[in-house]
Amino acid sequence: MKTTLDFTGRNIAITGGCSGIGFALAQTLIALGATVYIADIVKNPPAELVDHDRIHITYGCDITKRDACKSFIDSIPGRLDGLVNCAGTSTWEGKIGSDEVYQRTMDINVNGTWNMGTEAMRRMSGQEDVESPGAIPGVVRNVGQGAIVNVGSGASLRGVSGLAAYSASKHAILGLTRSWARDFPKLRVNAVAPGATDTPLAEATVAAAPTGDTNVIIGKAQIASIPKGRMAYATDIADAVVFLLSDWSSFITGQCLPVNGGNF
């Protein structure tokens, strides 16, 4: 029996969907039939996202502002089937970073996830449960009221030299994920923890690090330690997120899925 992932008729919201992992995720979901709603601060999105009848972008959406997050979630018509908190920031800090970098990192990575996540949960927790057929005839999955996926990091699971604020923020995202999963059992709330991933944000962070620093977890210098022999592509992370959004993960919640090519 041939079975496929199908998001036809599903509405999925993505923060930071105009670049990196969020961009790859938006493209993947569109290919699978979803309608995608993107919140991003960019003013010039990639051409692939423009003038598509199933992609809707809210430009200049500042996730650190509660009102902006509420307006974005409220603008999505019908049922909200999923939210992916993908927007984030990373800045090389050194051993003792500035207060300004710390505040900005926590504001975007943690407060942004908190603001958009709580707005989505308020909306989704009032929805009816959804059931879908399984791959085996007669088997039905209860996928609940919807799914939330928070994009954490390998830094959600261990400290990273030179990136203390970033590591703290990604640890906090994992804590939110686990608590929300318990508080909203009819929702599925999970996280992914990407390892070294080839994205513009990672490139910028590595470029700011001191030359020859081998402690940068997301640096290309770490490729030798990855059993798969390469950094992750943004699409590798997007595929994992799609699984956690899909009906195939109907009994998975409160988990953190490392996507790191075996680099534990």
N, C-alpha and C positions, 0 to 999 in steps of 0.2 A: 504494500500500500504506500503510495507516494503522499507525503505530507509536507506542507510548507508553512512558514510563518506568514500570516496575513493580517495586516493592520487596516484593511479597507473599512472605512467608516469610523475609524478611531481618531480622536483629537489628542495630540501630544504637544505639550508646551516644553520649550527648551530655553534656558537662559544661556547667553553666550553662544548662540547658534550660528554666528557669522564667521567664525574662524576655528581653526584647530579641531579638537574632538567634536565640539558642537556642530561645526560645519559638516564633518563627515557623518555625524549622526542624522542631521537633517536630511542629507542626501539619501542615506540608507532608508530612513523611514518613508520618504516620499516614494522610493522605488518599491516599497512593500505596501503601498496604498494608503498610508496615513495622511491626514491633514495636519500640518505642523505650524505651530504658533511660536515665533521667536521673539524673545526680549533681549535687546542688545544695545550697547551705547554707541555702536558705530553709526556713521551717517552714510557710508558707501559700502553696502554689502556686496559679496561676490556676485558676479553676473549670473551664476547658476541658480541663485535664489530669487532673482528679480523676475517679475511678470509670470509667476507660476501660480495657477489657480488654487493650488493646495498648500501654498506657503504664504503666511501672513507675518509680517515683521513690524514690531513696535520699535521704532527708532528712538535712540536717546533714552532708553529705559534704564534708570539708575536703580539697581536692585538694593542699594543701601537705604533707599527711601521707601517706607511702608506704603505711602499713598501710591507710588508708582507701581509697586507690586500688586496692590489691590486692584488698581485700574486695569492692569494687564490681565490678571486672572478673570476679572469681571467681563472683559471684552471678548472672551472666548465663548462662542455660542454653543448651546446644547450641552452634551456630556463632556466632562474633562476626564479622559481615560488615563493620562499619565503626565508627569512632570519630571524633567531632568534638570537638576541644578548643576549646570556645567560651567557657568561663568566663574572666573577666579583670577587671581593675580599672584605673581611670584617675583620677588626682587632679591638679588644677591645681597645678603646682610652682613656677612663677616661674623666674627665672634660676638661682637656686641653691636647690634643694629640700632638704628635711630628710632626714637619714639614715633616719629612720623611714619616710617615704614611699617612699624608694628601696628599702629592704629589703622592704617590703610589696609594692610593685609587682613586683619581681623574683621574690619568693616565689610570688605567685599566678600571674602571667603566664608566667614561665619555669619555675620549679620545678614548678608545677602541670601544665604541659604535659609536662614531662619525666617526672614521676611517672606520670601516666595514660598517656602515650604509650608508655613503655617496658613498662608492665604489659600494655597491649594488644598490643604487638608480640610479647612473649613468648608470649602466647596465640595470636595469629593466625598466627605463623610456624610453628606446628605443625599448621596446618590444610591440607587438600588444596586444590589449585587448583580454581577453578570456571570452567566454560565456559558460555556462553550464546549463543543464536542471535542473529545480527545482523539488520539490516533487510532485507538482500539474501538471498534463499533460498540455502541451502548455505553461507553465510558464518557462521563461528563465532568468537566472541570468547573469548579467555582473559583473565579478569579477575583471576586470581591468587588470593592467600590472603585478600584483604580490602583495605580502603581506610581511610586516615587523612587527615583534613582538619584542619589547624590554622588557626584564625582569627587572622590577623595584623592588619595595618592599613596605611593609606597611610604610616604612620610606620615600617613595615618597610622602606620604600624611600627615605626621606629623613628628615632630622632635623626636629623640630618645636620651634619656640621656646616655652619655658615648659613643655615636656613632655619633658625630657631622659631621665628614668628610664623613662617610658612608651616613648619611642622606642627606647631601648636594649633594653628587654624585647621589643619587637616585632621589632627586628632579630635578636635571639637566636632567636626563634621561627622566623624564616626560615632561619637557619643550621641549626637542628635539622631542619627539613623537608628541606633539601637533602642533609644528611648521612644521615639515615635512609633517604631514597630510594635512596641508593647502597649502604647497608649491608643493606637488605632489598629486593632487586630483585623478589621475588615479591609484595611488597605494593606498593600505590600510595599514596605519601605526598605530599600537595600542601598548599598554603596558599592562602587567599584574603586579599586586601588591601582591605578596605572603605575607601572614602573617607568623606566626611561622611554619617553615617547617623543617622536620627531614632530614637534609643533613650533610655531613661531614664538610662543611664550617660553618654551624650553630653550630655544636657541638664544633668546634675549637674556635669559637668566644665566646660561652658561657663559655667554660672551662677557658678562659683567664680573664673572668669578676670576680670581687671580690665576695667571698662567701656570699650568702644571698642577693645579689643585686636584687631587684624586679623590676627594671626599664628596664631590658633587654628585648626588645620586642620579640626577637627570642629565649628566654630561655624556657626550659621545665617547669620552675617555673610558666610560664604564662598559662599553660594548663587549670587551674581552671577558667580562664577568657574567655575561648573559648567555646561558646555555644555547638559546636559539641563535645566537651569533649576530644579532642586530637589535637596534632600538625598535620599539613598537611603532607601527603606523597609526595614525589617528583612526583609521578604519578598524584596526584590531580592537581598540577600546570601544568604538561605536557598536561593533558586533556583540560585545559582552553586555552593553547597556540594552541593546535591542532584546536580547534574551531575557533580561530581568524585567523588561516592560511587557513581554509577551505572555500569552496564556500558558506557555510551556514552563513558566516559573511560578505556577499558581500556589505552590506550597512553600515557597521560599520567601522569608521576610526576616528583617533584622540582621542580615548577613553582609559581609564585606568580601567581595570577589577580587582577589589580586589578579591583575593581568600584566604579567611582568616577564614573560618568556622564560620562567624558571629561575629568575634571579631573586631568591628569597631573602 
